[in-house]
Amino acid sequence: MNAAHRHHPLAVEARRVSASHGHTQVLFEVNMPARAGEWLAIVGPNGAGKSTLLRCLSGLMPTVSGEVILQGQPLHQWPGRARAQHLAWLGQDVSGDPAMAVRDVVALGRLPHQGWLGLAGMRAADLGAVSQAMQDTDTAWAADRRMAALSGGERQRVLLARALAVQAPVMLLDEPVSHLDAPHQRLLARVLRREADKGRCVISVLHELPLALAADRIAVMQAGRMVAHGYRDDPQVHRAIEHVFEQAVTIVRADTRWVVLPSFG
């Protein structure tokens, strides 16, 4: 890990965030800082609260207590349009509008930057952002196709392109590789690394532990609580991952990388 990464400013932060689904509390005073110029992966078993935390960070779900700070200001104080310009969101729903063309779906990512004319007022910079996002996600070939004609993995890449087109300082991605094959998982990892290297804060909920170990930082959750948070080379983070997954995996060093080995014993 480059030491320079360790001094990037905070981009978004959860401070003692608690949240509930109905009468059931699902997050318990979670603290999690996320920095500009870094990719943070949130991992943990099913029901750990990972997606709930991401929705709280986006403002899509209210907190019961605590607060989310976006670039030094409480999230609830941000006007809606400004928030949409600074936070790009990719949820788990990959359906999209089946009648829309791919290019139009990706162009929706530019709406927060438009005036009253909406997408009709798109400028050269907006068109460039849309084109670049489709190239980065290998969806340019489908620009004129309808969403209904695409597979689940292809639709997921289109929605990722929409999030990239926002060009927001903070990207929040909930299980962004769940429908992707191995080559496109690798493509996504390269895109997220590049976006972080550009200075963006990238936060992704991941079930794929090998991909999570390619991130800069890893947050480990269990039962609505933050168990560990640190850099990918931190032994305490590795032991926490092994613990929350009940020793079903082991993290070991292989050449210049950390790898995840299944344990069947």
VOBA-1610 file (N, C-alpha, C; in pm, whole numbers, padded with zeros to 5 digits, always signed):
BEGIN
Met+00082-00118+00000Met+00000+00000+00000Met+00087+00125+00000Asn+00060+00213-00091Asn+00132+00339-00099Asn+00101+00422+00025Ala+00205+00470+00093Ala+00184+00547+00216Ala+00103+00673+00189Ala+00110+00727+00067Ala+00036+00848+00036Ala-00114+00827+00051His-00160+00702+00028His-00303+00673+00040His-00352+00696+00182Arg-00265+00680+00278Arg-00307+00684+00418Arg-00339+00825+00465His-00316+00925+00382His-00340+01063+00425His-00443+01133+00339His-00520+01058+00262His-00626+01119+00183His-00737+01170+00275Pro-00803+01279+00238Pro-00909+01334+00324Pro-01032+01246+00326Leu-01108+01257+00435Leu-01234+01183+00444Leu-01331+01234+00339Ala-01399+01141+00272Ala-01500+01177+00173Ala-01640+01159+00230Val-01661+01047+00296Val-01790+01019+00360Val-01762+00935+00484Glu-01845+00953+00586Glu-01818+00887+00713Glu-01948+00854+00785Ala-01955+00731+00835Ala-02064+00692+00926Ala-02016+00712+01068Arg-02094+00788+01145Arg-02059+00815+01284Arg-02167+00759+01376Arg-02135+00648+01442Arg-02225+00584+01538Arg-02364+00565+01478Val-02368+00515+01357Val-02494+00499+01284Val-02568+00373+01331Ser-02692+00393+01371Ser-02783+00282+01400Ser-02903+00294+01308Ala-02958+00179+01270Ala-03072+00180+01177Ala-03159+00059+01206Ser-03287+00070+01167Ser-03383-00037+01191Ser-03467-00063+01067His-03508-00187+01052His-03613-00225+00958His-03739-00250+01041Gly-03831-00156+01035Gly-03948-00166+01122Gly-03907-00157+01267His-03944-00258+01346His-03908-00259+01488His-03781-00339+01515Thr-03715-00385+01411Thr-03594-00466+01428Thr-03470-00383+01399Gln-03385-00366+01500Gln-03263-00291+01480Gln-03164-00377+01402Val-03104-00318+01298Val-03014-00395+01211Val-02873-00337+01205Leu-02854-00212+01250Leu-02721-00154+01263Leu-02706-00100+01404Phe-02587-00119+01463Phe-02564-00082+01601Phe-02441+00007+01611Glu-02462+00139+01612Glu-02357+00237+01633Glu-02233+00209+01549Val-02253+00202+01420Val-02145+00170+01327Val-02064+00296+01294Asn-01934+00286+01311Asn-01842+00390+01267Asn-01765+00339+01146Met-01760+00419+01041Met-01682+00379+00924Met-01640+00502+00844Pro-01512+00535+00846Pro-01462+00643+00759Pro-01426+00589+00622Ala-01446+00670+00519Ala-01407+00632+00383Ala-01340+00753+00320Arg-01225+00731+00259Arg-01141+00841+00213Arg-01144+00860+00061Ala-01123+00983+00021Ala-01104+01012-00121Ala-00980+00939-00171Gly-00984+00895-00295Gly-00868+00827-00353Gly-00848+00686-00307Glu-00952+00627-00244Glu-00940+00489-00197Glu-01064+00409-00233Trp-01043+00281-00250Trp-01151+00185-00272Trp-01169+00106-00143Leu-01290+00113-00087Leu-01324+00044+00037Leu-01424-00067+00006Ala-01393-00189+00047Ala-01484-00302+00030Ala-01545-00336+00165Ile-01678-00353+00167Ile-01749-00395+00288Ile-01786-00542+00271Val-01742-00626+00365Val-01765-00769+00357Val-01828-00819+00487Gly-01884-00938+00479Gly-01945-01000+00596Gly-02047-01102+00551Pro-02091-01188+00641Pro-02190-01290+00605Pro-02326-01229+00576Asn-02417-01311+00526Asn-02553-01265+00502Asn-02615-01212+00632Gly-02688-01101+00620Gly-02752-01043+00738Gly-02660-00959+00824Ala-02540-00930+00776Ala-02444-00853+00856Ala-02479-00705+00863Gly-02561-00656+00769Gly-02596-00513+00767Gly-02520-00433+00663Lys-02454-00502+00572Lys-02370-00434+00473Lys-02452-00342+00382Ser-02556-00398+00322Ser-02638-00318+00230Ser-02712-00209+00304Thr-02755-00236+00426Thr-02822-00134+00506Thr-02730-00016+00532Leu-02606-00045+00567Leu-02509+00062+00590Leu-02489+00144+00463Leu-02480+00076+00349Leu-02460+00149+00223Leu-02580+00238+00193Arg-02700+00190+00221Arg-02819+00271+00197Arg-02825+00391+00291Cys-02776+00374+00413Cys-02768+00489+00506Cys-02666+00591+00454Leu-02554+00543+00403Leu-02454+00635+00349Leu-02508+00714+00230Ser-02598+00653+00154Ser-02653+00719+00035Ser-02768+00813+00068Gly-02824+00800+00188Gly-02942+00878+00223Gly-03072+00812+00183Leu-03064+00691+00124Leu-03185+00620+00084Leu-03258+00558+00203Met-03189+00544+00315Met-03249+00487+00435Met-03215+00577+00554Pro-03314+00612+00635Pro-03285+00699+00749Pro-03211+00625+00861Thr-03136+00699+00937Thr-03070+00643+01054Thr-03159+00665+01176Val-03152+00572+01271Val-03224+00588+01398Val-03146+00681+01489Ser-03014+00669+01484Ser-02927+00759+01559Ser-02793+00765+01488Gly-02710+00857+01530Gly-02584+00880+01461Gly-02606+00962+01336Glu-02501+00982+01258Glu-02516+01062+01137Glu-02413+01021+01032Val-02445+01058+00908Val-02356+01039+00795Val-02302+01176+00755Ile-02170+01185+00741Ile-02104+01309+00704Ile-02050+01294+00562Leu-02093+01382+00473Leu-02047+01383+00335Leu-01961+01506+00313Gln-01834+01484+00287Gln-01739+01593+00262Gln-01751+01703+00366Gly-01752+01659+00493Gly-01747+01752+00605Gly-01880+01810+00648Gln-01989+01774+00581Gln-02120+01830+00612Gln-02221+01718+00633Pro-02305+01727+00737Pro-02407+01622+00758Pro-02489+01599+00632Leu-02511+01473+00599Leu-02578+01438+00474Leu-02716+01501+00464His-02787+01507+00575His-02925+01559+00570His-02929+01708+00537Gln-02815+01777+00548Gln-02811+01919+00515Gln-02784+01944+00366Trp-02753+01840+00292Trp-02725+01858+00151Trp-02855+01871+00073Pro-02868+01971-00014Pro-02984+01975-00105Pro-02984+01852-00195Gly-03103+01809-00237Gly-03117+01685-00313Gly-03031+01680-00438Arg-03031+01788-00515Arg-02955+01787-00640Arg-02805+01782-00614Ala-02759+01857-00515Ala-02616+01856-00482Ala-02574+01719-00432Arg-02662+01655-00354Arg-02630+01520-00306Arg-02618+01424-00423Ala-02708+01435-00521Ala-02705+01347-00637Ala-02580+01370-00723Gln-02525+01491-00717Gln-02402+01519-00791Gln-02280+01462-00722His-02288+01444-00591His-02172+01401-00513His-02175+01254-00475Leu-02290+01189-00488Leu-02303+01048-00455Leu-02361+00973-00574Ala-02288+00877-00628Ala-02341+00790-00733Ala-02377+00656-00671Trp-02493+00603-00710Trp-02546+00483-00645Trp-02570+00372-00748Leu-02530+00250-00712Leu-02565+00131-00787Leu-02620+00029-00689Gly-02751+00001-00700Gly-02815-00094-00610Gly-02812-00235-00667Gln-02879-00327-00596Gln-02880-00467-00638Gln-02979-00494-00750Asp-03079-00409-00767Asp-03180-00428-00870Asp-03119-00398-01008Val-03110-00498-01093Val-03047-00480-01224Val-03151-00485-01336Ser-03279-00466-01303Ser-03382-00477-01407Ser-03379-00356-01500Gly-03384-00235-01445Gly-03389-00117-01529Gly-03520-00112-01606Asp-03543-00004-01680Asp-03662+00009-01762Asp-03642-00074-01888Pro-03719-00181-01908Pro-03693-00271-02021Pro-03708-00204-02158Ala-03786-00094-02164Ala-03810-00030-02293Ala-03703+00072-02331Met-03619+00110-02235Met-03520+00214-02262Met-03399+00160-02336Ala-03342+00243-02422Ala-03217+00209-02488Ala-03102+00226-02391Val-02999+00146-02410Val-02883+00148-02320Val-02824+00289-02310Arg-02805+00356-02422Arg-02746+00490-02420Arg-02829+00585-02333Asp-02962+00573-02339Asp-03049+00661-02262Asp-03041+00630-02113Val-03027+00502-02079Val-03013+00463-01938Val-02885+00522-01880Val-02775+00508-01953Val-02647+00561-01905Val-02654+00713-01895Ala-02724+00777-01989Ala-02735+00924-01987Ala-02808+00974-01864Leu-02890+00889-01800Leu-02959+00931-01678Leu-02860+00970-01569Gly-02739+00915-01577Gly-02637+00952-01480Gly-02599+01098-01486Arg-02630+01166-01595Arg-02597+01307-01608Arg-02708+01399-01562Leu-02825+01344-01526Leu-02937+01429-01486Leu-02905+01525-01371Pro-02830+01481-01267Pro-02802+01575-01159Pro-02726+01699-01203His-02662+01694-01320His-02582+01806-01368His-02658+01894-01466Gln-02785+01859-01495Gln-02860+01932-01596Gln-02949+02039-01534Gly-02984+02137-01614Gly-03079+02239-01574Gly-03221+02194-01603Trp-03311+02290-01621Trp-03452+02258-01640Trp-03479+02184-01771Leu-03385+02191-01866Leu-03404+02120-01992Leu-03381+01969-01978Gly-03323+01927-01866Gly-03296+01786-01848Gly-03198+01734-01949Leu-03219+01609-01992Leu-03125+01547-02085Leu-03125+01615-02222Ala-03230+01690-02251Ala-03232+01763-02378Ala-03124+01871-02383Gly-03074+01910-02264Gly-02971+02013-02258Gly-02831+01959-02240Met-02809+01832-02275Met-02678+01773-02257Met-02574+01841-02344Arg-02458+01867-02282Arg-02347+01932-02351Arg-02244+01828-02395Ala-02140+01877-02459Ala-02035+01788-02508Ala-01972+01710-02392Ala-01954+01776-02278Ala-01894+01709-02163Ala-01984+01595-02114Asp-02116+01616-02117Asp-02210+01511-02075Asp-02205+01394-02171Leu-02206+01422-02300Leu-02200+01316-02399Leu-02069+01239-02389Gly-01961+01311-02359Gly-01833+01245-02341Gly-01832+01154-02220Ala-01896+01197-02110Ala-01902+01115-01990Ala-01982+00988-02015Val-02091+00999-02089Val-02174+00883-02122Val-02096+00786-02211Ser-02031+00838-02312Ser-01953+00753-02402Ser-01840+00682-02329Gln-01770+00754-02242Gln-01659+00695-02168Gln-01708+00586-02074Ala-01820+00611-02008Ala-01874+00513-01914Ala-01912+00384-01986Met-01968+00395-02106Met-02004+00275-02181Met-01879+00200-02228Gln-01776+00274-02267Gln-01652+00207-02305Gln-01591+00134-02186Asp-01592+00199-02070Asp-01530+00141-01950Asp-01600+00014-01904Thr-01727-00001-01936Thr-01805-00116-01888Thr-01836-00216-01999Asp-01775-00199-02116Asp-01797-00288-02229Asp-01944-00295-02266Thr-02008-00179-02274Thr-02149-00173-02314Thr-02172-00085-02436Ala-02066-00027-02491Ala-02082+00062-02607Ala-02146-00011-02725Trp-02116-00139-02739Trp-02171-00219-02849Trp-02323-00228-02842Ala-02379-00209-02721Ala-02524-00224-02702Ala-02596-00090-02691Ala-02530+00019-02731Ala-02584+00154-02709Ala-02728+00169-02757Asp-02762+00109-02870Asp-02895+00127-02928Asp-02991+00013-02894Arg-02947-00082-02816Arg-03034-00193-02779Arg-03123-00156-02660Arg-03236-00222-02650Arg-03325-00204-02537Arg-03277-00289-02419Met-03303-00242-02299Met-03261-00315-02179Met-03321-00455-02177Ala-03443-00470-02228Ala-03510-00600-02227Ala-03435-00704-02307Ala-03351-00661-02402Ala-03279-00754-02488Ala-03147-00802-02426Leu-03113-00751-02308Leu-02983-00782-02247Leu-02997-00888-02138Ser-02887-00957-02112Ser-02881-01052-02000Ser-02869-00975-01869Gly-02882-01047-01758Gly-02870-00984-01627Gly-02734-00919-01607Gly-02628-00988-01649Gly-02494-00932-01635Gly-02472-00810-01722Glu-02530-00812-01842Glu-02517-00697-01931Glu-02593-00577-01875Arg-02712-00602-01820Arg-02787-00491-01759Arg-02711-00434-01639Gln-02647-00521-01562Gln-02571-00473-01447Gln-02457-00381-01492Arg-02393-00415-01601Arg-02286-00330-01652Arg-02339-00197-01704Val-02460-00197-01762Val-02521-00072-01806Val-02549+00018-01686Leu-02601-00039-01578Leu-02631+00042-01460Leu-02502+00090-01392Leu-02396+00009-01400Leu-02266+00056-01352Leu-02219+00174-01436Ala-02241+00166-01568Ala-02204+00277-01655Ala-02281+00402-01618Arg-02408+00386-01583Arg-02488+00502-01539Arg-02426+00566-01416Ala-02384+00483-01319Ala-02321+00536-01199Ala-02189+00605-01231Leu-02111+00547-01321Leu-01984+00609-01360Leu-02006+00743-01430Ala-02114+00751-01508Ala-02140+00874-01584Ala-02167+00994-01494Val-02210+00970-01372Val-02234+01080-01279Val-02103+01156-01251Gln-01993+01082-01250Gln-01861+01137-01216Gln-01864+01204-01079Ala-01926+01134-00985Ala-01941+01185-00848Ala-01813+01158-00768Pro-01785+01241-00669Pro-01669+01216-00583Pro-01680+01088-00502Val-01804+01042-00475Val-01826+00921-00396Val-01914+00826-00476Met-01868+00700-00489Met-01946+00596-00558Met-01982+00488-00457Leu-02112+00454-00450Leu-02162+00352-00359Leu-02221+00238-00443Leu-02164+00119-00431Leu-02199+00007-00518Leu-02236-00114-00433Asp-02360-00160-00445Asp-02409-00273-00366Asp-02403-00400-00449Glu-02309-00487-00417Glu-02287-00613-00487Glu-02277-00592-00639Pro-02181-00514-00684Pro-02175-00478-00826Pro-02132-00589-00920Val-02086-00703-00867Val-02040-00811-00956Val-02127-00936-00946Ser-02242-00926-00880Ser-02322-01046-00852Ser-02368-01118-00978His-02383-01047-01091His-02431-01109-01214His-02320-01117-01321Leu-02198-01084-01284Leu-02091-01074-01385Leu-02009-01202-01393Asp-01966-01236-01516Asp-01876-01347-01534Asp-01733-01303-01496Ala-01641-01399-01496Ala-01505-01371-01448Ala-01435-01260-01525Pro-01440-01258-01660Pro-01372-01148-01731Pro-01429-01011-01696His-01561-01003-01676His-01619-00874-01646His-01603-00837-01498Gln-01586-00937-01411Gln-01546-00905-01274Gln-01408-00841-01274Arg-01319-00896-01355Arg-01185-00837-01366Arg-01193-00695-01423Leu-01278-00677-01524Leu-01297-00543-01582Leu-01346-00446-01477Leu-01445-00488-01398Leu-01497-00398-01294Leu-01389-00363-01193Ala-01309-00461-01152Ala-01202-00433-01055Ala-01107-00329-01110Arg-01074-00338-01238Arg-00984-00240-01298Arg-01048-00102-01303Val-01180-00098-01332Val-01250+00031-01336Val-01254+00095-01197Leu-01286+00016-01095Leu-01293+00072-00959Leu-01155+00119-00913Arg-01051+00044-00946Arg-00916+00086-00911Arg-00882+00217-00980Arg-00916+00229-01106Arg-00886+00352-01180Arg-00963+00470-01123Glu-01090+00449-01087Glu-01170+00559-01032Glu-01113+00605-00898Ala-01069+00512-00816Ala-01006+00550-00690Ala-00875+00625-00715Asp-00798+00579-00811Asp-00672+00646-00843Asp-00694+00787-00896Lys-00812+00812-00951Lys-00846+00947-00995Lys-00881+01040-00879Gly-00896+00984-00759Gly-00929+01065-00643Gly-01068+01043-00589Arg-01145+00954-00652Arg-01279+00927-00603Arg-01275+00832-00484Cys-01379+00839-00404Cys-01400+00743-00295Cys-01496+00637-00349Val-01452+00513-00353Val-01532+00403-00405Val-01562+00308-00289Ile-01691+00285-00264Ile-01731+00193-00157Ile-01819+00085-00219Ser-01779-00041-00203Ser-01854-00151-00263Ser-01882-00259-00160Val-02007-00304-00154Val-02042-00423-00078Val-02010-00543-00167Leu-01934-00638-00113Leu-01890-00752-00193Leu-01906-00883-00117His-01955-00984-00185His-01950-01120-00133His-01826-01193-00184Glu-01766-01140-00291Glu-01651-01205-00352Glu-01524-01162-00279Leu-01479-01244-00185Leu-01366-01206-00101Leu-01236-01185-00180Pro-01206-01263-00284Pro-01085-01234-00361Pro-01086-01094-00421Leu-01203-01050-00468Leu-01214-00915-00522Leu-01200-00811-00412Ala-01257-00838-00295Ala-01247-00745-00183Ala-01101-00722-00144Leu-01019-00824-00156Leu-00878-00813-00119Leu-00798-00732-00220Ala-00862-00692-00330Ala-00797-00601-00425Ala-00824-00455-00389Ala-00917-00431-00296Ala-00948-00294-00253Ala-00836-00240-00165Asp-00839-00109-00139Asp-00739-00050-00049Asp-00770-00082+00096Arg-00894-00062+00134Arg-00939-00088+00271Arg-01051-00190+00270Ile-01067-00258+00383Ile-01175-00355+00399Ile-01243-00328+00532Ala-01377-00321+00527Ala-01459-00311+00648Ala-01530-00444+00666Val-01516-00504+00784Val-01572-00636+00812Val-01689-00619+00908Met-01808-00669+00867Met-01928-00654+00948Met-01984-00790+00988Gln-02054-00790+01101Gln-02123-00909+01148Gln-02237-00866+01239Ala-02356-00916+01213Ala-02472-00892+01298Ala-02494-00743+01326Gly-02477-00661+01223Gly-02507-00519+01236Gly-02400-00436+01302Arg-02285-00494+01324Arg-02176-00422+01391Arg-02049-00426+01306Met-01966-00324+01324Met-01836-00320+01257Met-01736-00399+01341Val-01686-00508+01284Val-01594-00596+01356Val-01450-00550+01339Ala-01416-00507+01218Ala-01279-00462+01191Ala-01282-00369+01071His-01182-00282+01064His-01171-00189+00953His-01025-00153+00938Gly-00971-00176+00820Gly-00829-00145+00801Gly-00785-00172+00659Tyr-00654-00161+00636Tyr-00600-00183+00504Tyr-00598-00332+00470Arg-00595-00362+00342Arg-00608-00501+00297Arg-00493-00589+00344Asp-00380-00528+00381Asp-00266-00607+00428Asp-00261-00618+00580Asp-00366-00577+00649Asp-00370-00578+00795Asp-00406-00719+00845Pro-00319-00784+00921Pro-00349-00919+00970Pro-00475-00925+01055Gln-00506-00818+01128Gln-00627-00818+01210Gln-00752-00822+01123Val-00747-00754+01009Val-00859-00759+00915Val-00874-00900+00860His-00763-00964+00826His-00768-01101+00773His-00827-01196+00876Arg-00784-01184+01001Arg-00837-01273+01105Arg-00985-01247+01129Ala-01026-01120+01118Ala-01168-01086+01136Ala-01252-01149+01025Ile-01203-01145+00901Ile-01275-01207+00791Ile-01290-01357+00816Glu-01181-01422+00854Glu-01187-01566+00881Glu-01286-01595+00994His-01290-01508+01096His-01378-01529+01211His-01525-01516+01171Val-01562-01408+01100Val-01705-01387+01070Val-01757-01490+00971Phe-01667-01550+00892Phe-01708-01658+00802Phe-01681-01795+00862Glu-01669-01800+00994Glu-01663-01924+01073Glu-01551-02017+01027Gln-01435-01957+00997Gln-01316-02031+00956Gln-01337-02114+00829Ala-01439-02075+00748Ala-01463-02145+00621Ala-01364-02100+00514Val-01289-01993+00542Val-01187-01944+00451Val-01060-01912+00529Thr-00948-01914+00458Thr-00819-01874+00514Thr-00755-01778+00416Ile-00698-01670+00467Ile-00631-01571+00382Ile-00481-01589+00395Val-00415-01609+00281Val-00271-01633+00281Val-00205-01544+00176Arg-00075-01528+00190Arg+00003-01450+00094Arg+00051-01542-00017Ala+00036-01496-00142Ala+00087-01569-00257Ala+00157-01469-00348Asp+00288-01473-00348Asp+00368-01376-00422Asp+00335-01235-00374Thr+00279-01152-00462Thr+00252-01012-00424Thr+00107-00989-00387Arg+00027-01097-00378Arg-00116-01080-00354Arg-00160-01160-00232Trp-00275-01116-00177Trp-00343-01195-00076Trp-00451-01276-00147Val-00461-01404-00110Val-00561-01491-00174Val-00645-01558-00065Val-00765-01599-00105Val-00860-01661-00014Val-00868-01809-00048Leu-00840-01893+00050Leu-00850-02038+00030Leu-00969-02091+00108Pro-01053-02173+00044Pro-01164-02235+00118Pro-01111-02340+00214Ser-01181-02358+00323Ser-01144-02458+00422Ser-01260-02556+00437Phe-01235-02682+00410Phe-01341-02782+00416Phe-01324-02875+00536Gly-01229-02843+00623Gly-01206-02928+00737Gly-01307-02910+00848
//
